[in-house]
Amino acid sequence: QVQLVESGGGLVQPGESLTLSCVPSESIFNIDDMGWYRQVPGKQRELVANITGERSTNYDDSVKGRFTISRDYAENTVYLTMNNLKPEDTAVYYCNLRNTGGTYQYFWGQGTQVTVSS
């Protein structure tokens, strides 16, 4: 079973930066989209950013201009660079991968905590 291994979370002060990374634990084929979601207690998991197999990107309005999603297509690694972090960015961030080989398959990372606090 493929697992998505996340890293890069932590505790930072407002205005600081973090970069998250996510990589499959083993080789996987037919990868389509990769992205990052976040969730706080009592709320639904929401899309932060994603990047398609065609290299198109999408961002939630709350992070536009501050966050950048990037992807190493050879290594199947996806990154989320988060600049000018704000307290409202505090959440558990989850990596997501979609692949298709006749049917869509979805994989999730275990989640990494990002806390922005002074």
CYANA upper distance limits for C-alpha pairs under 8 A (distance plus 0.5 A):
  2 VAL  CA     24 PRO  CA      6.98
  2 VAL  CA     25 SER  CA      6.44
  2 VAL  CA     26 GLU  CA      6.66
  2 VAL  CA     28 ILE  CA      8.18
  2 VAL  CA    107 PHE  CA      8.16
  3 GLN  CA     24 PRO  CA      6.15
  3 GLN  CA     25 SER  CA      5.72
  3 GLN  CA     26 GLU  CA      8.07
  3 GLN  CA    107 PHE  CA      7.68
  3 GLN  CA    108 TRP  CA      7.90
  3 GLN  CA    109 GLY  CA      7.26
  4 LEU  CA     22 CYS  CA      6.73
  4 LEU  CA     23 VAL  CA      6.02
  4 LEU  CA     24 PRO  CA      4.94
  4 LEU  CA     25 SER  CA      6.44
  4 LEU  CA     95 CYS  CA      7.65
  4 LEU  CA     96 ASN  CA      8.39
  4 LEU  CA    107 PHE  CA      7.52
  4 LEU  CA    108 TRP  CA      6.67
  4 LEU  CA    109 GLY  CA      5.05
  4 LEU  CA    110 GLN  CA      7.80
  5 VAL  CA     22 CYS  CA      5.87
  5 VAL  CA     23 VAL  CA      5.84
  5 VAL  CA     24 PRO  CA      6.56
  5 VAL  CA     25 SER  CA      6.89
  5 VAL  CA    109 GLY  CA      6.44
  5 VAL  CA    110 GLN  CA      7.76
  6 GLU  CA     20 LEU  CA      7.62
  6 GLU  CA     21 SER  CA      6.11
  6 GLU  CA     22 CYS  CA      4.93
  6 GLU  CA     23 VAL  CA      7.30
  6 GLU  CA     94 TYR  CA      8.41
  6 GLU  CA     95 CYS  CA      7.53
  6 GLU  CA    109 GLY  CA      6.68
  6 GLU  CA    110 GLN  CA      7.57
  6 GLU  CA    111 GLY  CA      7.39
  6 GLU  CA    112 THR  CA      7.13
  7 SER  CA     20 LEU  CA      6.24
  7 SER  CA     21 SER  CA      5.90
  7 SER  CA     22 CYS  CA      7.10
  7 SER  CA    112 THR  CA      7.23
  8 GLY  CA     18 LEU  CA      7.37
  8 GLY  CA     19 THR  CA      6.28
  8 GLY  CA     20 LEU  CA      4.93
  8 GLY  CA     21 SER  CA      6.77
  8 GLY  CA    112 THR  CA      8.02
  9 GLY  CA     18 LEU  CA      7.57
  9 GLY  CA     19 THR  CA      8.05
  9 GLY  CA     20 LEU  CA      6.79
  9 GLY  CA    112 THR  CA      5.93
  9 GLY  CA    113 GLN  CA      5.89
  9 GLY  CA    114 VAL  CA      5.53
 10 GLY  CA     18 LEU  CA      8.41
 10 GLY  CA    112 THR  CA      8.48
 10 GLY  CA    113 GLN  CA      6.69
 10 GLY  CA    114 VAL  CA      5.61
 10 GLY  CA    115 THR  CA      6.71
 11 LEU  CA    114 VAL  CA      6.64
 11 LEU  CA    115 THR  CA      5.24
 11 LEU  CA    116 VAL  CA      6.46
 11 LEU  CA    117 SER  CA      7.84
 12 VAL  CA     16 GLU  CA      6.75
 12 VAL  CA     17 SER  CA      7.99
 12 VAL  CA     18 LEU  CA      8.49
 12 VAL  CA    114 VAL  CA      8.45
 12 VAL  CA    115 THR  CA      6.83
 12 VAL  CA    116 VAL  CA      5.55
 12 VAL  CA    117 SER  CA      6.88
 12 VAL  CA    118 SER  CA      8.35
 13 GLN  CA     85 LEU  CA      8.14
 13 GLN  CA    116 VAL  CA      5.82
 13 GLN  CA    117 SER  CA      5.54
 13 GLN  CA    118 SER  CA      5.62
 14 PRO  CA     84 ASN  CA      7.25
 14 PRO  CA     85 LEU  CA      5.81
 14 PRO  CA     86 LYS  CA      5.56
 14 PRO  CA     87 PRO  CA      6.94
 14 PRO  CA    116 VAL  CA      6.30
 14 PRO  CA    117 SER  CA      6.67
 14 PRO  CA    118 SER  CA      7.06
 15 GLY  CA     83 ASN  CA      7.56
 15 GLY  CA     84 ASN  CA      4.51
 15 GLY  CA     85 LEU  CA      5.47
 15 GLY  CA     86 LYS  CA      7.00
 16 GLU  CA     83 ASN  CA      6.84
 16 GLU  CA     84 ASN  CA      5.88
 16 GLU  CA     85 LEU  CA      6.15
 17 SER  CA     81 THR  CA      7.92
 17 SER  CA     82 MET  CA      5.90
 17 SER  CA     83 ASN  CA      4.97
 17 SER  CA     84 ASN  CA      6.50
 17 SER  CA     85 LEU  CA      6.57
 18 LEU  CA     81 THR  CA      6.55
 18 LEU  CA     82 MET  CA      5.74
 18 LEU  CA     83 ASN  CA      7.27
 19 THR  CA     79 TYR  CA      7.24
 19 THR  CA     80 LEU  CA      5.96
 19 THR  CA     81 THR  CA      4.75
 19 THR  CA     82 MET  CA      6.39
 20 LEU  CA     79 TYR  CA      5.94
 20 LEU  CA     80 LEU  CA      5.51
 20 LEU  CA     81 THR  CA      6.91
 21 SER  CA     77 THR  CA      7.45
 21 SER  CA     78 VAL  CA      6.29
 21 SER  CA     79 TYR  CA      4.94
 21 SER  CA     80 LEU  CA      7.01
 22 CYS  CA     77 THR  CA      6.11
 22 CYS  CA     78 VAL  CA      5.84
 22 CYS  CA     79 TYR  CA      6.93
 22 CYS  CA     95 CYS  CA      6.84
 22 CYS  CA    109 GLY  CA      8.11
 23 VAL  CA     75 GLU  CA      8.27
 23 VAL  CA     76 ASN  CA      6.76
 23 VAL  CA     77 THR  CA      5.11
 23 VAL  CA     78 VAL  CA      7.19
 24 PRO  CA     28 ILE  CA      7.90
 24 PRO  CA     76 ASN  CA      7.60
 24 PRO  CA     77 THR  CA      7.87
 29 PHE  CA     99 ASN  CA      7.79
 30 ASN  CA     99 ASN  CA      5.78
 30 ASN  CA    100 THR  CA      6.09
 30 ASN  CA    101 GLY  CA      6.74
 31 ILE  CA     53 GLY  CA      7.69
 31 ILE  CA     97 LEU  CA      7.75
 31 ILE  CA     98 ARG  CA      6.51
 31 ILE  CA     99 ASN  CA      4.62
 31 ILE  CA    100 THR  CA      7.13
 32 ASP  CA     52 THR  CA      6.58
 32 ASP  CA     53 GLY  CA      5.44
 32 ASP  CA     97 LEU  CA      7.97
 32 ASP  CA     98 ARG  CA      5.95
 32 ASP  CA     99 ASN  CA      5.45
 32 ASP  CA    100 THR  CA      7.33
 33 ASP  CA     50 ASN  CA      7.42
 33 ASP  CA     51 ILE  CA      6.28
 33 ASP  CA     52 THR  CA      4.77
 33 ASP  CA     53 GLY  CA      6.16
 33 ASP  CA     97 LEU  CA      6.48
 33 ASP  CA     98 ARG  CA      5.79
 33 ASP  CA     99 ASN  CA      7.64
 34 MET  CA     50 ASN  CA      6.17
 34 MET  CA     51 ILE  CA      6.04
 34 MET  CA     52 THR  CA      6.90
 34 MET  CA     78 VAL  CA      7.36
 34 MET  CA     95 CYS  CA      7.99
 34 MET  CA     96 ASN  CA      6.09
 34 MET  CA     97 LEU  CA      5.00
 34 MET  CA     98 ARG  CA      6.85
 35 GLY  CA     47 LEU  CA      8.28
 35 GLY  CA     48 VAL  CA      8.13
 35 GLY  CA     49 ALA  CA      6.11
 35 GLY  CA     50 ASN  CA      4.30
 35 GLY  CA     51 ILE  CA      6.49
 35 GLY  CA     69 ILE  CA      8.37
 35 GLY  CA     78 VAL  CA      7.87
 35 GLY  CA     95 CYS  CA      6.37
 35 GLY  CA     96 ASN  CA      5.67
 35 GLY  CA     97 LEU  CA      7.08
 36 TRP  CA     47 LEU  CA      6.82
 36 TRP  CA     48 VAL  CA      6.01
 36 TRP  CA     49 ALA  CA      5.93
 36 TRP  CA     50 ASN  CA      6.65
 36 TRP  CA     80 LEU  CA      8.00
 36 TRP  CA     93 TYR  CA      7.15
 36 TRP  CA     94 TYR  CA      6.11
 36 TRP  CA     95 CYS  CA      5.19
 36 TRP  CA     96 ASN  CA      6.49
 37 TYR  CA     45 ARG  CA      6.90
 37 TYR  CA     46 GLU  CA      5.85
 37 TYR  CA     47 LEU  CA      4.89
 37 TYR  CA     48 VAL  CA      5.52
 37 TYR  CA     49 ALA  CA      7.55
 37 TYR  CA     93 TYR  CA      6.12
 37 TYR  CA     94 TYR  CA      5.57
 37 TYR  CA     95 CYS  CA      6.91
 37 TYR  CA     96 ASN  CA      7.85
 38 ARG  CA     45 ARG  CA      6.04
 38 ARG  CA     46 GLU  CA      6.03
 38 ARG  CA     47 LEU  CA      7.09
 38 ARG  CA     48 VAL  CA      7.07
 38 ARG  CA     91 ALA  CA      6.34
 38 ARG  CA     92 VAL  CA      5.90
 38 ARG  CA     93 TYR  CA      4.77
 38 ARG  CA     94 TYR  CA      6.35
 39 GLN  CA     43 LYS  CA      7.02
 39 GLN  CA     44 GLN  CA      6.75
 39 GLN  CA     45 ARG  CA      4.95
 39 GLN  CA     46 GLU  CA      6.88
 39 GLN  CA     91 ALA  CA      5.94
 39 GLN  CA     92 VAL  CA      5.89
 39 GLN  CA     93 TYR  CA      7.13
 40 VAL  CA     44 GLN  CA      8.03
 40 VAL  CA     45 ARG  CA      7.97
 40 VAL  CA     90 THR  CA      8.13
 40 VAL  CA     91 ALA  CA      5.55
 40 VAL  CA     92 VAL  CA      7.00
 47 LEU  CA     59 TYR  CA      8.28
 47 LEU  CA     60 ASP  CA      7.15
 48 VAL  CA     59 TYR  CA      6.33
 48 VAL  CA     60 ASP  CA      5.73
 48 VAL  CA     63 VAL  CA      7.74
 49 ALA  CA     57 THR  CA      7.58
 49 ALA  CA     58 ASN  CA      5.85
 49 ALA  CA     59 TYR  CA      4.87
 49 ALA  CA     60 ASP  CA      6.77
 49 ALA  CA     69 ILE  CA      7.04
 50 ASN  CA     57 THR  CA      6.13
 50 ASN  CA     58 ASN  CA      5.89
 50 ASN  CA     59 TYR  CA      7.35
 50 ASN  CA     69 ILE  CA      7.40
 51 ILE  CA     55 ARG  CA      6.32
 51 ILE  CA     56 SER  CA      6.00
 51 ILE  CA     57 THR  CA      4.93
 51 ILE  CA     58 ASN  CA      7.09
 51 ILE  CA     69 ILE  CA      7.47
 51 ILE  CA     70 SER  CA      7.80
 51 ILE  CA     71 ARG  CA      8.02
 52 THR  CA     56 SER  CA      5.80
 52 THR  CA     57 THR  CA      7.05
 57 THR  CA     69 ILE  CA      7.93
 59 TYR  CA     63 VAL  CA      7.13
 59 TYR  CA     64 LYS  CA      6.45
 60 ASP  CA     64 LYS  CA      6.94
 63 VAL  CA     67 PHE  CA      6.05
 66 ARG  CA     82 MET  CA      6.65
 66 ARG  CA     83 ASN  CA      5.57
 66 ARG  CA     84 ASN  CA      6.72
 66 ARG  CA     85 LEU  CA      8.27
 67 PHE  CA     80 LEU  CA      7.26
 67 PHE  CA     81 THR  CA      6.00
 67 PHE  CA     82 MET  CA      4.95
 67 PHE  CA     83 ASN  CA      6.39
 68 THR  CA     80 LEU  CA      6.21
 68 THR  CA     81 THR  CA      5.61
 68 THR  CA     82 MET  CA      7.11
 69 ILE  CA     78 VAL  CA      7.74
 69 ILE  CA     79 TYR  CA      6.14
 69 ILE  CA     80 LEU  CA      5.07
 69 ILE  CA     81 THR  CA      6.86
 70 SER  CA     78 VAL  CA      6.30
 70 SER  CA     79 TYR  CA      5.69
 70 SER  CA     80 LEU  CA      7.02
 71 ARG  CA     76 ASN  CA      7.48
 71 ARG  CA     77 THR  CA      6.16
 71 ARG  CA     78 VAL  CA      4.83
 71 ARG  CA     79 TYR  CA      6.59
 72 ASP  CA     76 ASN  CA      5.99
 72 ASP  CA     77 THR  CA      5.60
 72 ASP  CA     78 VAL  CA      6.84
 73 TYR  CA     77 THR  CA      7.36
 85 LEU  CA     89 ASP  CA      7.00
 85 LEU  CA    116 VAL  CA      7.19
 86 LYS  CA     90 THR  CA      8.05
 86 LYS  CA    116 VAL  CA      6.57
 86 LYS  CA    117 SER  CA      8.45
 87 PRO  CA    115 THR  CA      7.84
 87 PRO  CA    116 VAL  CA      5.21
 87 PRO  CA    117 SER  CA      6.28
 88 GLU  CA    116 VAL  CA      8.13
 89 ASP  CA    114 VAL  CA      8.05
 89 ASP  CA    115 THR  CA      7.97
 89 ASP  CA    116 VAL  CA      7.28
 90 THR  CA    113 GLN  CA      8.26
 90 THR  CA    114 VAL  CA      5.89
 90 THR  CA    115 THR  CA      5.09
 90 THR  CA    116 VAL  CA      6.00
 91 ALA  CA    113 GLN  CA      6.61
 91 ALA  CA    114 VAL  CA      6.09
 91 ALA  CA    115 THR  CA      7.14
 92 VAL  CA    111 GLY  CA      6.27
 92 VAL  CA    112 THR  CA      5.89
 92 VAL  CA    113 GLN  CA      4.92
 92 VAL  CA    114 VAL  CA      6.55
 93 TYR  CA    111 GLY  CA      5.78
 93 TYR  CA    112 THR  CA      5.76
 93 TYR  CA    113 GLN  CA      6.73
 93 TYR  CA    114 VAL  CA      7.50
 94 TYR  CA    108 TRP  CA      7.13
 94 TYR  CA    109 GLY  CA      6.01
 94 TYR  CA    110 GLN  CA      7.15
 94 TYR  CA    111 GLY  CA      4.99
 94 TYR  CA    112 THR  CA      7.11
 95 CYS  CA    108 TRP  CA      6.13
 95 CYS  CA    109 GLY  CA      5.42
 95 CYS  CA    110 GLN  CA      8.38
 95 CYS  CA    111 GLY  CA      7.58
 96 ASN  CA    106 TYR  CA      7.59
 96 ASN  CA    107 PHE  CA      6.19
 96 ASN  CA    108 TRP  CA      5.19
 96 ASN  CA    109 GLY  CA      6.96
 97 LEU  CA    106 TYR  CA      6.24
 97 LEU  CA    107 PHE  CA      5.65
 97 LEU  CA    108 TRP  CA      7.07
 98 ARG  CA    104 TYR  CA      7.13
 98 ARG  CA    105 GLN  CA      6.11
 98 ARG  CA    106 TYR  CA      5.17
 98 ARG  CA    107 PHE  CA      7.00
 99 ASN  CA    104 TYR  CA      6.15
 99 ASN  CA    105 GLN  CA      5.80
 99 ASN  CA    106 TYR  CA      7.17
100 THR  CA    104 TYR  CA      4.89
100 THR  CA    105 GLN  CA      6.59
